[in-house]
């Protein structure tokens, strides 16, 4: 039986990697490759179609693809992972510039 937290963990991890790559590279080609790989890995390998962005989750909620609860939890996980990616980026760049 699949865990109830599994889809939200995939959302968290995918959004974290997406935002982190965005901060470090700022290259649209690399970002598009990473997001494509995340979509392929999450849907084909892991069996969960992740959104990785609240801008995708909210319209799906309006279209009634997700319930109130699902969309709310997904958006909270996405925002939390974005904050974690930002903090990771700041910590790495701080120690890199401190040397």
Biopython code that builds the backbone (N, CA, C, O; Angstrom):
import numpy as np
from Bio.PDB.StructureBuilder import StructureBuilder

atoms = [
    (1, "UNK", "N", (0.827, -1.187, 0.000)),
    (1, "UNK", "CA", (0.000, 0.000, 0.000)),
    (1, "UNK", "C", (0.871, 1.250, 0.000)),
    (1, "UNK", "O", (1.842, 1.345, 0.751)),
    (2, "UNK", "N", (0.518, 2.188, -0.836)),
    (2, "UNK", "CA", (1.296, 3.422, -0.952)),
    (2, "UNK", "C", (1.042, 4.323, 0.257)),
    (2, "UNK", "O", (-0.091, 4.469, 0.715)),
    (3, "UNK", "N", (2.097, 4.909, 0.750)),
    (3, "UNK", "CA", (1.977, 5.813, 1.890)),
    (3, "UNK", "C", (1.212, 7.068, 1.490)),
    (3, "UNK", "O", (1.271, 7.499, 0.339)),
    (4, "UNK", "N", (0.502, 7.647, 2.437)),
    (4, "UNK", "CA", (-0.252, 8.867, 2.168)),
    (4, "UNK", "C", (0.659, 10.069, 1.964)),
    (4, "UNK", "O", (0.275, 11.027, 1.292)),
    (5, "UNK", "N", (1.848, 10.033, 2.529)),
    (5, "UNK", "CA", (2.777, 11.160, 2.435)),
    (5, "UNK", "C", (3.617, 11.097, 1.165)),
    (5, "UNK", "O", (4.241, 12.090, 0.792)),
    (6, "UNK", "N", (3.644, 9.954, 0.499)),
    (6, "UNK", "CA", (4.511, 9.742, -0.664)),
    (6, "UNK", "C", (4.338, 10.803, -1.766)),
    (6, "UNK", "O", (5.339, 11.364, -2.211)),
    (7, "UNK", "N", (3.117, 11.098, -2.219)),
    (7, "UNK", "CA", (2.985, 12.117, -3.276)),
    (7, "UNK", "C", (3.470, 13.490, -2.836)),
    (7, "UNK", "O", (4.016, 14.249, -3.637)),
    (8, "UNK", "N", (3.270, 13.805, -1.565)),
    (8, "UNK", "CA", (3.693, 15.111, -1.070)),
    (8, "UNK", "C", (5.215, 15.171, -0.911)),
    (8, "UNK", "O", (5.826, 16.223, -1.099)),
    (9, "UNK", "N", (5.815, 14.034, -0.564)),
    (9, "UNK", "CA", (7.272, 13.968, -0.515)),
    (9, "UNK", "C", (7.869, 14.183, -1.907)),
    (9, "UNK", "O", (8.880, 14.872, -2.053)),
    (10, "UNK", "N", (7.242, 13.593, -2.930)),
    (10, "UNK", "CA", (7.696, 13.786, -4.312)),
    (10, "UNK", "C", (7.556, 15.252, -4.699)),
    (10, "UNK", "O", (8.443, 15.806, -5.348)),
    (11, "UNK", "N", (6.458, 15.884, -4.310)),
    (11, "UNK", "CA", (6.269, 17.317, -4.578)),
    (11, "UNK", "C", (7.375, 18.128, -3.912)),
    (11, "UNK", "O", (7.957, 19.024, -4.524)),
    (12, "UNK", "N", (7.659, 17.803, -2.650)),
    (12, "UNK", "CA", (8.679, 18.540, -1.906)),
    (12, "UNK", "C", (10.039, 18.386, -2.574)),
    (12, "UNK", "O", (10.726, 19.374, -2.832)),
    (13, "UNK", "N", (10.421, 17.157, -2.849)),
    (13, "UNK", "CA", (11.740, 16.890, -3.428)),
    (13, "UNK", "C", (11.867, 17.488, -4.825)),
    (13, "UNK", "O", (12.891, 18.092, -5.147)),
    (14, "UNK", "N", (10.849, 17.330, -5.651)),
    (14, "UNK", "CA", (10.888, 17.876, -7.009)),
    (14, "UNK", "C", (10.962, 19.390, -7.022)),
    (14, "UNK", "O", (11.739, 19.970, -7.781)),
    (15, "UNK", "N", (10.155, 20.038, -6.184)),
    (15, "UNK", "CA", (10.180, 21.501, -6.113)),
    (15, "UNK", "C", (11.511, 21.988, -5.562)),
    (15, "UNK", "O", (12.052, 22.993, -6.022)),
    (16, "UNK", "N", (12.031, 21.275, -4.579)),
    (16, "UNK", "CA", (13.331, 21.637, -4.000)),
    (16, "UNK", "C", (14.428, 21.612, -5.078)),
    (16, "UNK", "O", (15.202, 22.561, -5.204)),
    (17, "UNK", "N", (14.486, 20.534, -5.841)),
    (17, "UNK", "CA", (15.514, 20.422, -6.890)),
    (17, "UNK", "C", (15.311, 21.465, -7.984)),
    (17, "UNK", "O", (16.273, 22.055, -8.476)),
    (18, "UNK", "N", (14.051, 21.687, -8.359)),
    (18, "UNK", "CA", (13.735, 22.674, -9.394)),
    (18, "UNK", "C", (14.183, 24.076, -8.974)),
    (18, "UNK", "O", (14.832, 24.779, -9.748)),
    (19, "UNK", "N", (13.842, 24.475, -7.770)),
    (19, "UNK", "CA", (14.195, 25.817, -7.296)),
    (19, "UNK", "C", (15.701, 25.933, -7.079)),
    (19, "UNK", "O", (16.291, 26.965, -7.399)),
    (20, "UNK", "N", (16.324, 24.900, -6.547)),
    (20, "UNK", "CA", (17.763, 24.939, -6.304)),
    (20, "UNK", "C", (18.548, 25.067, -7.609)),
    (20, "UNK", "O", (19.488, 25.858, -7.690)),
    (21, "UNK", "N", (18.174, 24.303, -8.616)),
    (21, "UNK", "CA", (18.828, 24.406, -9.931)),
    (21, "UNK", "C", (18.597, 25.792, -10.525)),
    (21, "UNK", "O", (19.484, 26.361, -11.161)),
    (22, "UNK", "N", (17.405, 26.327, -10.312)),
    (22, "UNK", "CA", (17.091, 27.660, -10.800)),
    (22, "UNK", "C", (18.004, 28.711, -10.155)),
    (22, "UNK", "O", (18.517, 29.593, -10.843)),
    (23, "UNK", "N", (18.206, 28.616, -8.842)),
    (23, "UNK", "CA", (19.073, 29.565, -8.148)),
    (23, "UNK", "C", (20.530, 29.450, -8.605)),
    (23, "UNK", "O", (21.199, 30.459, -8.830)),
    (24, "UNK", "N", (21.009, 28.226, -8.737)),
    (24, "UNK", "CA", (22.425, 28.044, -9.037)),
    (24, "UNK", "C", (22.781, 28.306, -10.498)),
    (24, "UNK", "O", (23.845, 28.860, -10.771)),
    (25, "UNK", "N", (21.942, 27.932, -11.421)),
    (25, "UNK", "CA", (22.329, 28.062, -12.822)),
    (25, "UNK", "C", (21.792, 29.324, -13.483)),
    (25, "UNK", "O", (22.517, 30.007, -14.206)),
    (26, "UNK", "N", (20.540, 29.631, -13.239)),
    (26, "UNK", "CA", (19.853, 30.743, -13.902)),
    (26, "UNK", "C", (19.950, 30.635, -15.425)),
    (26, "UNK", "O", (19.907, 31.633, -16.143)),
    (27, "UNK", "N", (20.080, 29.401, -15.888)),
    (27, "UNK", "CA", (20.166, 29.111, -17.313)),
    (27, "UNK", "C", (18.863, 28.432, -17.734)),
    (27, "UNK", "O", (18.561, 27.336, -17.261)),
    (28, "UNK", "N", (18.083, 29.068, -18.619)),
    (28, "UNK", "CA", (16.777, 28.491, -18.964)),
    (28, "UNK", "C", (16.860, 27.114, -19.617)),
    (28, "UNK", "O", (15.934, 26.314, -19.480)),
    (29, "UNK", "N", (17.938, 26.826, -20.318)),
    (29, "UNK", "CA", (18.080, 25.520, -20.959)),
    (29, "UNK", "C", (18.294, 24.416, -19.930)),
    (29, "UNK", "O", (17.683, 23.351, -20.012)),
    (30, "UNK", "N", (19.153, 24.678, -18.978)),
    (30, "UNK", "CA", (19.402, 23.687, -17.922)),
    (30, "UNK", "C", (18.160, 23.502, -17.064)),
    (30, "UNK", "O", (17.815, 22.379, -16.697)),
    (31, "UNK", "N", (17.492, 24.599, -16.746)),
    (31, "UNK", "CA", (16.275, 24.523, -15.939)),
    (31, "UNK", "C", (15.205, 23.715, -16.663)),
    (31, "UNK", "O", (14.521, 22.903, -16.039)),
    (32, "UNK", "N", (15.051, 23.922, -17.961)),
    (32, "UNK", "CA", (14.028, 23.178, -18.705)),
    (32, "UNK", "C", (14.368, 21.693, -18.789)),
    (32, "UNK", "O", (13.470, 20.852, -18.758)),
    (33, "UNK", "N", (15.649, 21.366, -18.894)),
    (33, "UNK", "CA", (16.052, 19.953, -18.905)),
    (33, "UNK", "C", (15.762, 19.321, -17.552)),
    (33, "UNK", "O", (15.255, 18.201, -17.482)),
    (34, "UNK", "N", (16.084, 20.035, -16.476)),
    (34, "UNK", "CA", (15.859, 19.502, -15.129)),
    (34, "UNK", "C", (14.367, 19.306, -14.873)),
    (34, "UNK", "O", (13.967, 18.264, -14.353)),
    (35, "UNK", "N", (13.547, 20.279, -15.226)),
    (35, "UNK", "CA", (12.111, 20.133, -14.971)),
    (35, "UNK", "C", (11.525, 19.021, -15.837)),
    (35, "UNK", "O", (10.616, 18.315, -15.402)),
    (36, "UNK", "N", (12.032, 18.860, -17.048)),
    (36, "UNK", "CA", (11.571, 17.750, -17.891)),
    (36, "UNK", "C", (11.936, 16.406, -17.279)),
    (36, "UNK", "O", (11.120, 15.485, -17.249)),
    (37, "UNK", "N", (13.166, 16.300, -16.794)),
    (37, "UNK", "CA", (13.582, 15.060, -16.135)),
    (37, "UNK", "C", (12.772, 14.789, -14.873)),
    (37, "UNK", "O", (12.427, 13.642, -14.587)),
    (38, "UNK", "N", (12.468, 15.842, -14.120)),
    (38, "UNK", "CA", (11.663, 15.662, -12.919)),
    (38, "UNK", "C", (10.268, 15.147, -13.268)),
    (38, "UNK", "O", (9.749, 14.259, -12.592)),
    (39, "UNK", "N", (9.665, 15.695, -14.312)),
    (39, "UNK", "CA", (8.342, 15.232, -14.728)),
    (39, "UNK", "C", (8.396, 13.778, -15.194)),
    (39, "UNK", "O", (7.521, 12.980, -14.856)),
    (40, "UNK", "N", (9.423, 13.436, -15.969)),
    (40, "UNK", "CA", (9.544, 12.064, -16.476)),
    (40, "UNK", "C", (9.788, 11.089, -15.332)),
    (40, "UNK", "O", (9.143, 10.044, -15.253)),
    (41, "UNK", "N", (10.713, 11.429, -14.451)),
    (41, "UNK", "CA", (11.031, 10.533, -13.332)),
    (41, "UNK", "C", (9.838, 10.376, -12.409)),
    (41, "UNK", "O", (9.532, 9.267, -11.971)),
    (42, "UNK", "N", (9.157, 11.486, -12.105)),
    (42, "UNK", "CA", (8.034, 11.384, -11.168)),
    (42, "UNK", "C", (6.860, 10.615, -11.763)),
    (42, "UNK", "O", (6.175, 9.890, -11.042)),
    (43, "UNK", "N", (6.616, 10.757, -13.050)),
    (43, "UNK", "CA", (5.449, 10.084, -13.625)),
    (43, "UNK", "C", (5.745, 8.664, -14.079)),
    (43, "UNK", "O", (4.950, 7.761, -13.820)),
    (44, "UNK", "N", (6.858, 8.448, -14.742)),
    (44, "UNK", "CA", (7.153, 7.129, -15.304)),
    (44, "UNK", "C", (7.779, 6.177, -14.297)),
    (44, "UNK", "O", (7.402, 5.007, -14.225)),
    (45, "UNK", "N", (8.725, 6.670, -13.527)),
    (45, "UNK", "CA", (9.455, 5.797, -12.607)),
    (45, "UNK", "C", (8.740, 5.678, -11.267)),
    (45, "UNK", "O", (8.565, 4.577, -10.744)),
    (46, "UNK", "N", (8.328, 6.819, -10.714)),
    (46, "UNK", "CA", (7.742, 6.806, -9.384)),
    (46, "UNK", "C", (6.225, 6.678, -9.391)),
    (46, "UNK", "O", (5.626, 6.390, -8.355)),
    (47, "UNK", "N", (5.601, 6.886, -10.536)),
    (47, "UNK", "CA", (4.163, 6.720, -10.637)),
    (47, "UNK", "C", (3.338, 7.857, -10.085)),
    (47, "UNK", "O", (2.143, 7.685, -9.845)),
    (48, "UNK", "N", (3.934, 9.005, -9.878)),
    (48, "UNK", "CA", (3.210, 10.172, -9.360)),
    (48, "UNK", "C", (3.472, 11.349, -10.275)),
    (48, "UNK", "O", (4.628, 11.670, -10.549)),
    (49, "UNK", "N", (2.438, 11.989, -10.749)),
    (49, "UNK", "CA", (2.603, 13.142, -11.626)),
    (49, "UNK", "C", (2.671, 14.402, -10.777)),
    (49, "UNK", "O", (1.647, 14.932, -10.345)),
    (50, "UNK", "N", (3.886, 14.871, -10.544)),
    (50, "UNK", "CA", (4.075, 16.040, -9.709)),
    (50, "UNK", "C", (3.879, 17.340, -10.474)),
    (50, "UNK", "O", (4.056, 17.395, -11.691)),
    (51, "UNK", "N", (3.513, 18.373, -9.749)),
    (51, "UNK", "CA", (3.357, 19.697, -10.346)),
    (51, "UNK", "C", (4.615, 20.537, -10.129)),
    (51, "UNK", "O", (5.049, 21.249, -11.035)),
    (52, "UNK", "N", (5.190, 20.459, -8.954)),
    (52, "UNK", "CA", (6.426, 21.146, -8.565)),
    (52, "UNK", "C", (6.312, 22.660, -8.592)),
    (52, "UNK", "O", (7.328, 23.354, -8.561)),
    (53, "UNK", "N", (5.093, 23.186, -8.648)),
    (53, "UNK", "CA", (4.922, 24.629, -8.728)),
    (53, "UNK", "C", (3.485, 24.955, -8.320)),
    (53, "UNK", "O", (2.542, 24.388, -8.871)),
    (54, "UNK", "N", (3.314, 25.869, -7.357)),
    (54, "UNK", "CA", (1.948, 26.251, -6.982)),
    (54, "UNK", "C", (1.169, 26.878, -8.134)),
    (54, "UNK", "O", (-0.061, 26.847, -8.145)),
    (55, "UNK", "N", (1.882, 27.446, -9.097)),
    (55, "UNK", "CA", (1.208, 28.028, -10.263)),
    (55, "UNK", "C", (0.572, 26.953, -11.143)),
    (55, "UNK", "O", (-0.299, 27.266, -11.955)),
    (56, "UNK", "N", (0.981, 25.713, -11.003)),
    (56, "UNK", "CA", (0.340, 24.594, -11.698)),
    (56, "UNK", "C", (-0.725, 23.926, -10.833)),
    (56, "UNK", "O", (-1.755, 23.477, -11.337)),
    (57, "UNK", "N", (-0.470, 23.867, -9.540)),
    (57, "UNK", "CA", (-1.393, 23.202, -8.631)),
    (57, "UNK", "C", (-2.707, 23.983, -8.497)),
    (57, "UNK", "O", (-3.784, 23.387, -8.485)),
    (58, "UNK", "N", (-2.618, 25.299, -8.397)),
    (58, "UNK", "CA", (-3.825, 26.096, -8.191)),
    (58, "UNK", "C", (-4.820, 26.002, -9.348)),
    (58, "UNK", "O", (-6.008, 25.802, -9.094)),
    (59, "UNK", "N", (-4.393, 26.137, -10.607)),
    (59, "UNK", "CA", (-5.365, 25.956, -11.690)),
    (59, "UNK", "C", (-5.961, 24.545, -11.743)),
    (59, "UNK", "O", (-7.125, 24.369, -12.103)),
    (60, "UNK", "N", (-5.156, 23.546, -11.382)),
    (60, "UNK", "CA", (-5.689, 22.181, -11.340)),
    (60, "UNK", "C", (-6.764, 22.055, -10.253)),
    (60, "UNK", "O", (-7.740, 21.321, -10.407)),
    (61, "UNK", "N", (-6.566, 22.779, -9.164)),
    (61, "UNK", "CA", (-7.591, 22.807, -8.113)),
    (61, "UNK", "C", (-8.859, 23.476, -8.645)),
    (61, "UNK", "O", (-9.962, 22.981, -8.411)),
    (62, "UNK", "N", (-8.713, 24.595, -9.358)),
    (62, "UNK", "CA", (-9.878, 25.281, -9.911)),
    (62, "UNK", "C", (-10.618, 24.414, -10.924)),
    (62, "UNK", "O", (-11.838, 24.506, -11.057)),
    (63, "UNK", "N", (-9.881, 23.583, -11.627)),
    (63, "UNK", "CA", (-10.468, 22.676, -12.603)),
    (63, "UNK", "C", (-11.008, 21.406, -11.941)),
    (63, "UNK", "O", (-11.518, 20.508, -12.611)),
    (64, "UNK", "N", (-10.885, 21.352, -10.616)),
    (64, "UNK", "CA", (-11.345, 20.231, -9.788)),
    (64, "UNK", "C", (-10.583, 18.941, -10.048)),
    (64, "UNK", "O", (-11.128, 17.846, -9.911)),
    (65, "UNK", "N", (-9.309, 19.082, -10.427)),
    (65, "UNK", "CA", (-8.430, 17.923, -10.571)),
    (65, "UNK", "C", (-8.000, 17.433, -9.195)),
    (65, "UNK", "O", (-7.815, 16.235, -8.979)),
    (66, "UNK", "N", (-7.841, 18.379, -8.259)),
    (66, "UNK", "CA", (-7.488, 18.066, -6.875)),
    (66, "UNK", "C", (-8.613, 18.528, -5.948)),
    (66, "UNK", "O", (-9.385, 19.426, -6.284)),
    (67, "UNK", "N", (-8.687, 17.902, -4.786)),
    (67, "UNK", "CA", (-9.638, 18.350, -3.769)),
    (67, "UNK", "C", (-9.042, 19.543, -3.026)),
    (67, "UNK", "O", (-7.879, 19.895, -3.222)),
    (68, "UNK", "N", (-9.859, 20.159, -2.171)),
    (68, "UNK", "CA", (-9.370, 21.278, -1.359)),
    (68, "UNK", "C", (-8.173, 20.845, -0.529)),
    (68, "UNK", "O", (-7.155, 21.533, -0.466)),
    (69, "UNK", "N", (-8.319, 19.698, 0.100)),
    (69, "UNK", "CA", (-7.272, 19.191, 0.995)),
    (69, "UNK", "C", (-5.987, 18.886, 0.230)),
    (69, "UNK", "O", (-4.903, 19.306, 0.635)),
    (70, "UNK", "N", (-6.111, 18.153, -0.881)),
    (70, "UNK", "CA", (-4.928, 17.788, -1.675)),
    (70, "UNK", "C", (-4.186, 19.027, -2.167)),
    (70, "UNK", "O", (-2.969, 19.131, -2.016)),
    (71, "UNK", "N", (-4.916, 19.950, -2.747)),
    (71, "UNK", "CA", (-4.254, 21.135, -3.301)),
    (71, "UNK", "C", (-3.628, 21.979, -2.200)),
    (71, "UNK", "O", (-2.532, 22.512, -2.378)),
    (72, "UNK", "N", (-4.305, 22.106, -1.070)),
    (72, "UNK", "CA", (-3.738, 22.876, 0.039)),
    (72, "UNK", "C", (-2.449, 22.270, 0.564)),
    (72, "UNK", "O", (-1.472, 22.982, 0.796)),
    (73, "UNK", "N", (-2.444, 20.956, 0.751)),
    (73, "UNK", "CA", (-1.239, 20.279, 1.245)),
    (73, "UNK", "C", (-0.119, 20.367, 0.217)),
    (73, "UNK", "O", (1.034, 20.608, 0.575)),
    (74, "UNK", "N", (-0.451, 20.171, -1.069)),
    (74, "UNK", "CA", (0.571, 20.266, -2.120)),
    (74, "UNK", "C", (1.214, 21.653, -2.136)),
    (74, "UNK", "O", (2.437, 21.773, -2.214)),
    (75, "UNK", "N", (0.397, 22.686, -2.064)),
    (75, "UNK", "CA", (0.918, 24.055, -2.111)),
    (75, "UNK", "C", (1.779, 24.342, -0.888)),
    (75, "UNK", "O", (2.811, 25.002, -1.003)),
    (76, "UNK", "N", (1.371, 23.857, 0.281)),
    (76, "UNK", "CA", (2.186, 24.048, 1.497)),
    (76, "UNK", "C", (3.536, 23.352, 1.338)),
    (76, "UNK", "O", (4.570, 23.930, 1.674)),
    (77, "UNK", "N", (3.540, 22.127, 0.832)),
    (77, "UNK", "CA", (4.795, 21.405, 0.619)),
    (77, "UNK", "C", (5.667, 22.111, -0.418)),
    (77, "UNK", "O", (6.884, 22.194, -0.253)),
    (78, "UNK", "N", (5.053, 22.619, -1.481)),
    (78, "UNK", "CA", (5.807, 23.316, -2.519)),
    (78, "UNK", "C", (6.431, 24.598, -1.987)),
    (78, "UNK", "O", (7.593, 24.886, -2.274)),
    (79, "UNK", "N", (5.678, 25.363, -1.221)),
    (79, "UNK", "CA", (6.218, 26.601, -0.659)),
    (79, "UNK", "C", (7.319, 26.317, 0.363)),
    (79, "UNK", "O", (8.330, 27.017, 0.407)),
    (80, "UNK", "N", (7.114, 25.288, 1.182)),
    (80, "UNK", "CA", (8.137, 24.920, 2.168)),
    (80, "UNK", "C", (9.419, 24.464, 1.486)),
    (80, "UNK", "O", (10.514, 24.798, 1.941)),
    (81, "UNK", "N", (9.298, 23.711, 0.409)),
    (81, "UNK", "CA", (10.504, 23.248, -0.282)),
    (81, "UNK", "C", (11.191, 24.402, -1.000)),
    (81, "UNK", "O", (12.418, 24.417, -1.101)),
    (82, "UNK", "N", (10.428, 25.364, -1.498)),
    (82, "UNK", "CA", (11.037, 26.549, -2.096)),
    (82, "UNK", "C", (11.831, 27.339, -1.075)),
    (82, "UNK", "O", (12.919, 27.830, -1.375)),
    (83, "UNK", "N", (11.296, 27.464, 0.125)),
    (83, "UNK", "CA", (12.015, 28.158, 1.207)),
    (83, "UNK", "C", (13.265, 27.382, 1.586)),
    (83, "UNK", "O", (14.322, 27.975, 1.801)),
    (84, "UNK", "N", (13.154, 26.059, 1.670)),
    (84, "UNK", "CA", (14.326, 25.237, 2.000)),
    (84, "UNK", "C", (15.400, 25.345, 0.924)),
    (84, "UNK", "O", (16.588, 25.396, 1.241)),
    (85, "UNK", "N", (14.994, 25.380, -0.351)),
    (85, "UNK", "CA", (15.967, 25.519, -1.434)),
    (85, "UNK", "C", (16.654, 26.882, -1.357)),
    (85, "UNK", "O", (17.862, 26.982, -1.574)),
    (86, "UNK", "N", (15.893, 27.921, -1.051)),
    (86, "UNK", "CA", (16.488, 29.256, -0.905)),
    (86, "UNK", "C", (17.495, 29.272, 0.239)),
    (86, "UNK", "O", (18.594, 29.805, 0.090)),
    (87, "UNK", "N", (17.128, 28.692, 1.376)),
    (87, "UNK", "CA", (18.047, 28.658, 2.513)),
    (87, "UNK", "C", (19.294, 27.837, 2.195)),
    (87, "UNK", "O", (20.398, 28.213, 2.587)),
    (88, "UNK", "N", (19.130, 26.739, 1.501)),
    (88, "UNK", "CA", (20.278, 25.929, 1.079)),
    (88, "UNK", "C", (21.200, 26.739, 0.183)),
    (88, "UNK", "O", (22.419, 26.723, 0.354)),
    (89, "UNK", "N", (20.616, 27.442, -0.765)),
    (89, "UNK", "CA", (21.400, 28.288, -1.679)),
    (89, "UNK", "C", (22.155, 29.361, -0.905)),
    (89, "UNK", "O", (23.337, 29.590, -1.163)),
    (90, "UNK", "N", (21.497, 30.015, 0.030)),
    (90, "UNK", "CA", (22.147, 31.069, 0.806)),
    (90, "UNK", "C", (23.272, 30.518, 1.672)),
    (90, "UNK", "O", (24.322, 31.148, 1.793)),
    (91, "UNK", "N", (23.068, 29.357, 2.273)),
    (91, "UNK", "CA", (24.113, 28.757, 3.112)),
    (91, "UNK", "C", (25.325, 28.386, 2.267)),
    (91, "UNK", "O", (26.459, 28.667, 2.654)),
    (92, "UNK", "N", (25.092, 27.755, 1.113)),
    (92, "UNK", "CA", (26.207, 27.347, 0.250)),
    (92, "UNK", "C", (26.955, 28.551, -0.291)),
    (92, "UNK", "O", (28.185, 28.560, -0.297)),
    (93, "UNK", "N", (26.241, 29.561, -0.744)),
    (93, "UNK", "CA", (26.927, 30.745, -1.295)),
    (93, "UNK", "C", (27.603, 31.553, -0.187)),
    (93, "UNK", "O", (28.624, 32.194, -0.436)),
    (94, "UNK", "N", (27.058, 31.535, 1.026)),
    (94, "UNK", "CA", (27.693, 32.252, 2.133)),
    (94, "UNK", "C", (29.043, 31.626, 2.454)),
    (94, "UNK", "O", (30.047, 32.327, 2.579)),
    (95, "UNK", "N", (29.064, 30.298, 2.585)),
    (95, "UNK", "CA", (30.327, 29.632, 2.907)),
    (95, "UNK", "C", (31.305, 29.686, 1.729)),
    (95, "UNK", "O", (32.519, 29.711, 1.934)),
    (96, "UNK", "N", (30.802, 29.705, 0.537)),
    (96, "UNK", "CA", (31.668, 29.815, -0.646)),
    (96, "UNK", "C", (32.329, 31.194, -0.699)),
    (96, "UNK", "O", (33.512, 31.309, -1.022)),
    (97, "UNK", "N", (31.559, 32.241, -0.379)),
    (97, "UNK", "CA", (32.098, 33.598, -0.408)),
    (97, "UNK", "C", (32.918, 33.937, 0.842)),
    (97, "UNK", "O", (33.704, 34.884, 0.826)),
    (98, "UNK", "N", (32.744, 33.182, 1.905)),
    (98, "UNK", "CA", (33.470, 33.450, 3.148)),
    (98, "UNK", "C", (34.923, 33.012, 3.059)),
    (98, "UNK", "O", (35.763, 33.490, 3.822)),
    (99, "UNK", "N", (35.225, 32.115, 2.145)),
    (99, "UNK", "CA", (36.595, 31.586, 2.058)),
    (99, "UNK", "C", (37.495, 32.512, 1.296)),
    (99, "UNK", "O", (38.680, 32.221, 1.129)),
]
sb = StructureBuilder()
sb.init_structure("model")
sb.init_model(0)
sb.init_chain("A")
sb.init_seg("    ")
for serial, (resi, resn, name, xyz) in enumerate(atoms, 1):
    if name == "N":
        sb.init_residue(resn, " ", resi, " ")
    sb.init_atom(name, np.array(xyz, "f"), 0.0, 1.0, " ", f" {name:<3s}", serial, name[0])
structure = sb.get_structure()
